[in-house]
């Protein structure tokens, strides 16, 4: 992600992130979440630009400059002169497109803008295909028509014989929905697009890392055996000395000589064992250091999931390229999409078109050295851009370092397999039956409708799996490795994508996708391609409950792991922006192994736990397709139908919280910082809890 973004798991939002960068309205304080910010925009909140806004603009400017430099270099190499009107688009690109455009003339620029308005994926491809014509290859390129069989053949070729830096090769699929030019989700036509996902690494040393890890484990085991032998030799030496001291005086010289020889032999053996111990420990340490050096030499020497979206303009035009997983990178856009210079740099085959293998090679080279991939030297790059790249590399390396260190300490290796594999015995039989039958009827059979069309529950995991998973969580807690807060409201917990479980959660998300399609397939339940997954923990002395809020999620799954607890009910209120937004609608009681699913914009909060300890897995699902739509970007907001129910007010977000409840101890500072409801959507006789009311 860009410098001010942290993707969780596809698109995780941090409390310290600048407001504009979060997709929140700048008038919303840092503790407000994205759905509420979009509602504020709909309510006409004034545009306030905090200092952080200008930091974001500087980053965008740096990206523009670096894009211009790339185009200038490429055009200059062909004998062109770059003119002020020769480049269009910005380095940051449009969210989700990953394909800014570049044109050599004002006339073509206008044409491309019209084309890009129809199809975001075509802009970079147009620019790339134009290069073919300028290199004298236009006739050759245009003689290579799109054939779906050719695309299938290239995908199957990669599947059969993947490059060393490619893994987790998926299937070529037609997405269930696409966002059209009117920002409405529609079913795609038969002519595509097609999405192809796989993992690409920035290095080829994954096998070497594994070999070094095994070597380190073997040498460590040998060192432990030698250490045990050392203990035995020390005991033998002690016994020999005791026997020597016990020899009565006077004794024959032969007896004394034999005893002294035994002591000397034991001392010599001890010296040998100590040297063996030193050598073994040194070898194990060298293996460990070599493993760490290889694994951490590059912040992007890791397998990242990439989605390629093809349409019928391929192979003349390249597909869009977007990183789906968690990655911190300064030279991709807010949704993980590649920027224009990348598409300009993709090599072409002898037909002057884009083959799949050359595209994958370009992604691989981008992860190794993005500036070189763009055709730009570090000496010519803006200092702000270099600083941004360095900051992102450090963030990514810190995350990967934790994952690599914990990989040597995991308790249940089956949770960290590559490729990931969920076992049938881990799931409730009814859930597994629904997964295998893949019919709406099978899925509906496991659902309990807690609130019509809004909140559902079902049993998902067996006790066997829950016990194993909880053991792994506490094993990480005891490792001493760093763990970031899962979000701005939970102080305790673990981000599962940050400890090496992202591939497993990817697979779990795919298992749950049909359920999302069934419940909310016309919008937020479709085309999930990102997630933020974390553990929340409630117990005495830590977080007891959770204030009313909405999630930065399209659809949320909340799975109870246990342990033994009382209280901590989950209270549901209305949908963000609805007239009953702050009216109580349902109370859900957590059961071990059961999951509750709801829309992210459904207001909810956790009651304080009264006894024991509760752990839950929270899975926030994100759809980049849905997030391009008007439904997501410009949600409706209605006037509240009346005063809120007491259980539904939020000290984090509401302007009238103090009218209904006392602020919790330590949260008094939140008074006057609320935004909900916006002034023009207040219920009759609304009164804020303070005169210091800045809300629009």
Residue, then its C-alpha position, 0 to 999 in steps of 0.5 A: x500500500x501507499x505510505x499512509x495506508x495499511x492494508x488488512x488484510x486487504x485494507x486495514x485502517x489504523x487510528x494513526x492514519x491521516x484522515x483523507x487517506x482512510x476514505x473518511x471525511x476529513x471532518x470526522x475525528x480519527x476514531x470514526x470509521x469509514x462507513x460513518x465518514x461516507x454517511x457524513x459526506x452524504x450529509x454535506x459535512x464541511x471539508x476540513x483539511x487537517x495537516x495530514x492532508x498535505x502529507x498525502x498530497x505531497x505523496x501524490x505529487x511524488x508519485x506524479x513526478x516519478x511517473x513523469x520521469x518514467x514516461x520521459x525516459x521511455x519516450x526519450x529513448x525512442x527519439x521523442x520530445x516530451x511536451x507539457x501535454x504529453x502526459x495525463x493521469x496521476x501517479x496515484x491512479x484511481x482506486x482499484x484500477x491500478x492503471x493510470x494513463x499516459x498519452x503523447x498528444x492532447x488529442x490522444x489524451x482526450x480519447x484515452x480519457x473517454x476510454x478510461x471513463x468506460x473501462x478503468x482497466x483499459x487506460x494503462x493497456x491503451x498506453x502500453x499498446x500504443x508503444x507497440x505502434x511507436x516501435x513499428x510493431x502496430x501492424x504485428x500487434x493488431x494482427x494478434x486478436x483475442x482468443x479465449x483459448x489462448x488465454x486459457x492455454x497460457x494460464x494452464x502453461x503457468x499452472x503446469x510449469x510455474x516460474x520459481x517465484x510463482x506459487x498458489x496458482x488459481x483458476x481463471x474465473x469470471x467475477x460474479x459482479x463488475x462495476x460499470x461506468x455508472x458505478x452500479x454493480x452488474x453481472x458481467x457479459x459473456x465476453x469477460x472480464x476474467x480474473x486470474x489469481x496467484x502468488x508472486x514473490x520478490x525473491x527465489x530463496x523461499x526454498x533456501x530459507x526452508x533448507x536453512x531452517x531445517x539445517x538450523x533445527x538439525x544442528x540445534x538438536x545435535x548441540x542439545x545431544x552434545x550438551x547432554x553428553x557434556x553433563x554426563x562427562x562432568x558427572x563421570x569426572x566428579x565420580x573419578x575425583x571422588x574415587x581418588x579422594x577415597x583411596x586409603x593411605x597408604x596405597x600402592x602406587x599402581x592404585x593411585x596411578x590408575x585413579x589419577x589416570x581415570x581423572x585425567x581421562x575424564x578431564x580430557x573427555x570433558x575438554x573434547x566434549x566442550x569443544x564439540x559443544x562450542x563447534x555445534x553451537x557455533x554451527x547452529x548459530x551460523x545457520x540461524x544467522x544465514x537463515x535470517x540474512x536470506x529471509x530478511x535481505x529483501x522486504x518483498x522476498x515473500x509471496x504476495x497474492x496478485x489478481x490479474x484482470x483480463x478483458x478482450x483487449x488482451x494480448x494487445x493491452x495488458x491486464x490490470x494488476x492488483x495486489x490482494x494481500x497485505x503489503x506495504x509499498x509506496x508505488x502502488x495505489x490505495x487498493x494495491x493496484x499497479x501504477x502507470x509506469x509499471x504498465x509502460x515497463x512490461x516487456x512484449x514478446x516477438x509479436x509485440x503483445x503481452x504474454x502472461x509469463x512476461x507480465x509475471x516476470x515484470x511483477x517479480x522484477x517490480x518487487x525486487x527493484x521497482x525503480x529499475x523496473x520502471x526504468x528510473x535510477x535512484x539518483x533521479x528519483x525525488x527524495x520524498x519518494x525515496x523516503x516514502x519507499x524506505x518507510x514502506x519497506x521498513x513496515x513490510x520487513x517488520x511484518x515479515x520478520x515477525x512472521x518468519x520468526x514465529x514460523x520457527x515457534x509454531x505449535x500446530x504446523x497444520x495451520x501454517x501449511x503451504x499451500x493452506x489446507x482446511x480439514x473436514x474434521x475441523x468443521x461442524x458437519x452441517x457447515x461442511x455439507x453446505x460447503x460441499x453441496x454448494x447449493x443455496x438450500x444447503x446454506x440456508x439449512x444451517x442459518x439461524x435468522x437472528x434479525x430478518x435479512x440483517x443478522x444470521x448465525x450458524x455453527x462452524x467449528x468443532x471443539x477439536x479445532x477451537x482447542x487447537x486454535x486457542x493453543x496457537x493463539x496463546x503460543x503466540x502470546x508467549x513468544x514475546x513477538x510484537x503484535x499490533x492492535x487489531x483496530x482503533x477500538x480493541x487494545x488487546x488481540x492479534x492480527x492473524x494476517x500478521x503472524x503467518x495465517x493470511x493464506x489460511x484466512x484467504x481459504x476460509x474467506x473463499x469457503x464463506x464467499x457463497x454465503x455472502x453471495x446468498x445473503x447480500x449478493x447484489x452488493x457487499x456480499x460479492x467478489x471478496x478479494x481482501x480481508x482484515x482478520x484478527x482476534x479480540x480478547x475480553x477479560x478483567x483487567x483488559x478490554x471488558x466490552x466494546x463501544x457501539x460502532x460500525x466496521x470498516x468491513x463490507x460483511x463481518x463474520x464474528x466467531x466465538x472461540x470460547x473460553x469460559x465466560x458470562x455476559x459479553x452479549x452482542x447488541x445490534x442496532x440499525x444500519x448506518x444512515x437509516x432512520x432507526x440507526x440508533x434503535x435496538x434491533x437484536x441481542x445475540x448471545x455468543x456460543x463457542x464454535x458459532x459464528x454471527x454474520x452481519x453487514x459492516x455498516x450495522x451498528x453493534x457493540x459488545x456488553x461488558x464481560x461479567x466473568x471469565x475470558x472470551x476470545x473471538x475471531x473477527x473476519x472483515x471481508x472487503x470487495x474492491x468491486x463493491x467499493x467502486x460502486x455508488x452504493x458504497x461511495x455515496x450511501x443514503x442518510x435519513x433523518x432519525x425517527x426519534x431519540x436513540x435507545x440507551x443501549x445504542x448510543x456511542x461515546x466514540x461517535x455520538x453528540x448526545x451520548x451524555x444526555x443518556x449515559x455518563x461517560x465511562x471513566x477515562x473517556x470523558x475527553x470524548x465529550x464534544x468530539x462526536x459527529x452523529x447524527x449530522x445536524x440536518x438529520x437530527x431527531x425532533x428536540x435533539x440536544x447535544x451533550x455539550x456546547x462545544x459541538x462542531x458537527x455540521 
